[in-house]
Amino acid sequence: MRKERLIVPILAAIAVVWVVAQLLSSILFERSLRQALEDLEARGEWRVSRTESRQGWLTSQGKLLLSPLLGRPWRLELTYRARHGVLSTDVEGTLLPRLDSVLQKAVGEVSAPSIPRWQGRYHTLSGRSELRLALAPFVIQQNGRELEVRGARLRLEGVFGDWRLRALLDQLTLTDGLARLTLGPSSLESRYTYIEDAYHFAQRDHLHIEALALHYPAYDIHLSPLDAHSHMVLDEKELRLNGELIIGDVSVPSEAPDTPLFSGRFEAELSRLNADAVRQAILRLRQEAAWGDASLPMAEGLLERLAPDLMGILKDSPRLDVTTVAIESPLLGINVNADGALFFDARRLDELNLPMLDKPEERARWLERVDGDFTWHDAPTVAALWLGLPLGTRELEFDVIRGEWRVNGRPMPQLWPQ
C-alpha cells in the first residue's frame, strides 16, 4: 500500500521535472539564438532582423532576414521551426534568396526549382549548435545565360565564441553564349573565434578548388588546383590580414598540351590597421544601417561621415609585407622569386580628403604617401633587357619613393603605352 501511495508523488515529480526541462530548453534556445544574431551583427558586415517570432513551450517558430550591411543588393529570408526536447532542440526551416528591385531589373527574373530546406540541432546542456543544408542539382537560366550547380552541402557548428563552417560544392558551370566556366569540386573551411561583441576576433579560411576551366571557341584555359588561405585577427592594437594564394598548373591545351604556362604562390600580410578605429568604424556602420529604411539602407553623405573613422584606421602607418612571390613558367622559361614591403606615411592625415579620392589630383596626393622596396632575386637576363639594365644584372631592386618607382637606382622605364 505504501508503494502505491508513492507512485502518484513520483509521477507528479517526474512531470514537474519534464515541464521545467521543456521550459528551460525553450528559454535557452531563444537566448542562444538571440546571442548568435547579436554576434553576427557585431562583425559589422551583416544586417540581421527578426520579422516574426513566436516562442512556445513545446515549439517555437520565426523568420529572419539577413542582408549585407552596406546596401541591400540581395537578402536571405530564413524561416525556422524548433521542437524543444529535454536535452536538445531540433530545428528545421527554409532558406530563400531574394534580389532587391534594382538588381532584379538588371538581371531579369531568376528562379530556382524549389526552396532549399535546412536542418539543425541545439544541445541544451552544452549550448552547442549544428546546422546542415543540402542543395540538390539545379539549373538557373536568364537572358541567354545558364548556371548549373550539381549539388552543394553546408555544415555550420559551434558554441558561443567558436564557430566552424564547412561547405562543399560538387561542380558549378556558368555558360554565356559560346563561353563556359567550369569550377569544382571545391570546398571552403572556416573557423571564427571571438569574445563578446566581437571586441577581439580571429578568422581562418581555406578555399580549395580542385579544377577550374575556361572554354572559349579559340582556346581553353585549365587550372588545377587553386588554394586560398586567409587569416584575419583583431586584437587590442591592430587589425592584421594575412593571405596566401597557391596556383597549380595553368595550361592552354590548344597551344601547349604538355607544358604548363605557369604555376605560383603568393603570400602577403597587411598590418598596423588601428584596432580602436576599426571598432569605431564598425559601430558607425551599424548605426547608419539602423537609421536606414528599406528603400535607402544607407543615407547620402555616408562616406563623409565615415571619413574620420576610416582615416583613423591609417594613423599607425599601415604596411603591406609581400613575403613570397614565387612563379615558375616552364613554357616561357622564366622564374620569379621576389619579396618586399610597402609603407603608408600617416603624418598630417588632415591634408588628405578621402571622399575626393576619385579625383586624379587627390589620388596623386595619396600615392605620394607610399614608400617601399621589392627585390627580384636571380632575375633572368630578359628581365634586365626589358628594364634597360646591363644584361649581366641578376638582382633587381625596385624602390618606391613617394609613389614613384625606380629600379636599381634608375627611373622605371615605361613598359606599355598609356
C-alpha positions, 0 to 999 in steps of 0.5 A: 500500500505504501508503494502505491501511495508513492507512485502518484508523488513520483509521477507528479515529480517526474512531470514537474521535472519534464515541464521545467526541462521543456521550459528551460530548453525553450528559454535557452534556445531563444537566448542562444539564438538571440546571442548568435544574431547579436554576434553576427551583427557585431562583425559589422558586415551583416544586417540581421532582423527578426520579422516574426517570432513566436516562442512556445513551450513545446515549439517555437517558430520565426523568420529572419532576414539577413542582408549585407550591411552596406546596401541591400543588393540581395537578402536571405529570408530564413524561416525556422521551426524548433521542437524543444526536447529535454536535452536538445532542440531540433530545428528545421526551416527554409532558406530563400534568396531574394534580389532587391528591385534594382538588381532584379531589373538588371538581371531579369527574373531568376528562379530556382526549382524549389526552396532549399530546406535546412536542418539543425540541432541545439544541445541544451546542456552544452549550448552547442549548435549544428546546422546542415543544408543540402542543395540538390542539382539545379539549373538557373537560366536568364537572358541567354545565360545558364548556371548549373550547380550539381549539388552543394552541402553546408555544415555550420557548428559551434558554441558561443565564441567558436564557430566552424563552417564547412561547405562543399560544392560538387561542380558549378558551370556558368555558360554565356553564349559560346563561353563556359566556366567550369569550377569544382569540386571545391570546398571552403573551411572556416573557423571564427573565434571571438569574445563578446561583441566581437571586441577581439576576433580571429578568422581562418579560411581555406578555399580549395578548388580542385579544377577550374576551366575556361572554354572559349571557341579559340582556346581553353584555359585549365587550372588545377588546383587553386588554394586560398588561405586567409587569416584575419585577427583583431586584437587590442592594437591592430587589425592584421590580414594575412593571405596566401594564394597557391596556383597549380598548373595553368595550361592552354591545351590548344597551344601547349598540351604538355607544358604548363604556362605557369604555376605560383604562390603568393603570400602577403600580410597587411598590418598596423590597421588601428584596432580602436578605429576599426571598432569605431568604424564598425559601430558607425556602420551599424548605426547608419544601417539602423537609421536606414529604411528599406528603400535607402539602407544607407543615407547620402553623405555616408562616406563623409561621415565615415571619413574620420573613422576610416582615416583613423584606421591609417594613423599607425602607418599601415604596411603591406609585407609581400613575403613570397612571390614565387612563379615558375613558367616552364613554357616561357622559361622564366622564374620569379622569386621576389619579396618586399614591403610597402609603407603608408606615411600617416603624418598630417592625415588632415591634408588628405580628403578621402571622399575626393579620392576619385579625383586624379589630383587627390589620388596623386596626393595619396600615392605620394604617401607610399614608400617601399622596396621589392627585390627580384632575386636571380632575375633572368637576363630578359628581365634586365633587357626589358628594364634597360639594365646591363644584361649581366644584372641578376638582382633587381631592386625596385624602390618606391619613393613617394609613389614613384618607382625606380629600379636599381637606382634608375627611373622605371622605364615605361613598359606599355603605352598609356 
